[in-house]
Amino acid sequence: MLAEILKKTGFYSERDLLLFENAIRFRAVAKDEILLAQGNVCKSVFYVVKGAFYQYDFRDEIEQNVIDLHTDGEWFLNHKSFVAQKPSASFVQAYADSEILELTVESLHGLIAESPAFLQMGKLLEQATARVHFFDNAFTPAQKYEYLLNNRPQLLQAFPLKIVASYLKITPETLSRVREKIARGKIVS
């Protein structure tokens, strides 16, 4: 299993796999457990073995602004906090009982010192910024939802529509209308 997880970031030798196995930590995470609280520094990257996580901040005192969603088979981190090693402006929380692999920044630096192959894990940082460029720019609600259907349909199974709508930066009502139009075949990209 670890070989397949590591292959998602690049190509590694058998020795690299053994180094990775010794550096990674398995964790069970309870529903609603906070992996990263606002104001704390992100010191790890995570891989979702099983479960669901979301990153959010607050628009006001009540309403959550969902920044990113993560499900089975995905690497994730709080990009800004991790890269700058500065306090996070958002939370990372388990949406469901989950199992993760955790790789601390210190362990990652140790892996890179042992084998330059681990520099390939920099791809995780690129993936963390890709979402912002798509959902937070000038795409229609239908384009955003169709992207989700085509590229990350598992999010629709793991999270309620209210959270998905916040992630897409549209209202739940708009999401319902888009879903209805797509179901009726009235929207074609």
C-alpha positions in Angstrom: 0.0 0.0 0.0 2.8 2.5 0.9 4.4 2.0 -2.5 1.2 3.0 -4.3 0.8 6.0 -2.1 4.3 7.2 -2.7 4.1 6.6 -6.4 1.4 9.3 -6.6 4.2 11.8 -6.1 6.9 10.3 -8.3 9.4 7.5 -8.8 11.2 5.9 -5.9 13.6 3.1 -5.3 13.1 0.2 -2.8 15.5 1.9 -0.4 13.3 5.1 -0.7 10.2 3.1 0.1 11.9 1.7 3.3 12.9 5.3 4.3 9.4 6.5 3.7 7.9 3.6 5.7 10.1 4.5 8.7 9.2 8.3 8.4 5.4 8.1 8.0 3.1 7.8 11.0 -0.4 6.2 10.9 -3.2 7.9 12.8 -6.8 7.3 13.4 -8.7 10.5 13.5 -12.2 10.9 15.1 -15.0 12.8 13.4 -14.8 16.5 14.1 -11.2 16.2 15.4 -9.2 19.3 14.4 -5.9 18.5 12.7 -4.9 22.1 12.4 -6.5 24.9 14.4 -6.5 28.5 13.1 -3.4 30.3 14.5 -1.3 27.1 14.7 1.5 26.3 12.2 1.0 23.4 9.7 3.9 21.1 10.4 2.8 18.0 8.4 1.4 16.7 5.1 -1.3 14.1 5.3 -2.6 11.2 3.2 -6.2 10.1 3.6 -6.2 6.3 3.8 -9.9 6.4 4.6 -12.3 9.2 5.5 -12.9 12.9 4.8 -11.5 16.2 5.8 -12.2 19.8 5.1 -10.3 23.1 5.4 -12.3 26.2 6.3 -12.3 29.6 7.8 -15.2 31.8 8.8 -17.0 34.4 6.6 -18.6 35.8 9.8 -19.1 34.5 13.3 -21.4 31.6 12.1 -20.9 30.8 8.4 -18.0 28.5 7.4 -16.1 29.3 4.2 -14.9 25.9 2.8 -11.5 26.2 1.2 -10.7 22.6 0.3 -12.1 19.1 0.6 -10.1 15.8 0.9 -11.2 12.2 0.6 -9.7 8.7 0.3 -6.5 8.5 -1.6 -5.6 12.2 -1.5 -2.6 14.0 -0.1 -3.3 17.3 1.6 -1.8 20.1 3.7 -2.5 23.7 4.6 -0.3 25.2 1.8 0.3 28.7 3.0 1.0 27.8 6.6 3.2 24.8 5.7 5.4 26.6 3.1 5.9 29.8 5.2 5.8 28.0 8.6 3.5 30.8 9.8 0.2 30.5 11.7 -2.7 29.2 9.7 -5.6 31.4 8.8 -7.9 28.3 8.6 -8.9 25.1 10.2 -8.4 21.5 9.0 -11.0 19.2 10.5 -12.1 15.6 10.1 -15.6 15.4 8.6 -15.8 11.6 9.3 -14.0 9.0 11.3 -10.8 8.7 9.3 -7.4 7.1 9.0 -4.4 9.1 7.8 -0.7 8.9 7.2 1.2 11.9 8.5 4.6 13.1 7.4 6.1 15.9 9.5 8.1 18.7 7.9 11.1 17.4 9.9 10.6 13.9 8.6 10.3 15.2 5.0 13.5 17.1 5.4 15.2 14.0 6.7 13.9 12.0 3.7 15.2 14.6 1.3 18.6 14.5 3.1 18.8 10.7 2.7 17.5 10.7 -0.9 17.0 13.5 -3.4 14.1 11.5 -4.9 12.0 12.9 -2.1 12.2 16.3 -3.7 9.5 14.9 -6.0 7.1 15.4 -3.1 7.1 19.1 -4.0 4.3 18.1 -6.3 2.1 18.1 -3.2 2.6 21.8 -2.9 1.6 22.4 -6.6 -1.6 20.3 -6.1 -2.5 22.4 -3.0 -2.6 25.6 -5.0 -4.4 24.2 -8.2 -7.9 24.4 -6.6 -7.6 28.1 -5.9 -6.9 28.9 -9.5 -10.0 27.0 -10.7 -12.8 27.6 -8.2 -12.0 31.1 -7.1 -11.7 32.6 -10.6 -14.3 33.5 -13.3 -16.0 30.1 -13.9 -19.7 29.7 -14.0 -21.4 27.6 -11.3 -22.2 25.0 -14.0 -18.5 24.8 -15.1 -17.4 24.4 -11.5 -19.9 21.6 -10.8 -19.1 19.8 -14.0 -15.4 19.9 -13.2 -16.3 18.3 -9.9 -18.4 15.6 -11.5 -15.6 14.8 -14.0 -12.6 15.1 -11.7 -13.6 14.6 -8.0 -17.1 13.0 -7.9 -16.2 11.3 -4.6 -16.7 14.7 -2.9 -20.4 14.5 -3.7 -20.6 11.2 -1.8 -18.5 12.3 1.2 -19.9 15.7 1.9 -23.4 17.4 2.1 -24.3 19.8 -0.6 -24.0 22.8 1.7 -20.3 22.1 2.2 -19.8 21.3 -1.5 -21.5 24.6 -2.5 -19.2 26.5 -0.1 -16.2 24.7 -1.7 -17.4 25.7 -5.2 -18.0 29.3 -3.9 -21.7 29.2 -4.9 -24.9 29.2 -2.8 -26.6 25.9 -2.0 -29.6 27.2 -4.0 -27.5 27.8 -7.0 -25.9 24.4 -6.7 -29.4 22.8 -6.5 -30.5 24.6 -9.7 -27.3 23.6 -11.6 -27.7 20.0 -10.5 -31.3 20.0 -11.7 -30.4 21.5 -15.1 -27.6 19.0 -15.5 -29.9 16.1 -14.6 -32.4 17.3 -17.2 -29.7 17.6 -19.8 -30.2 21.4 -20.2 -26.5 22.3 -19.5 -23.9 21.0 -21.9 -20.3 22.2 -21.7 
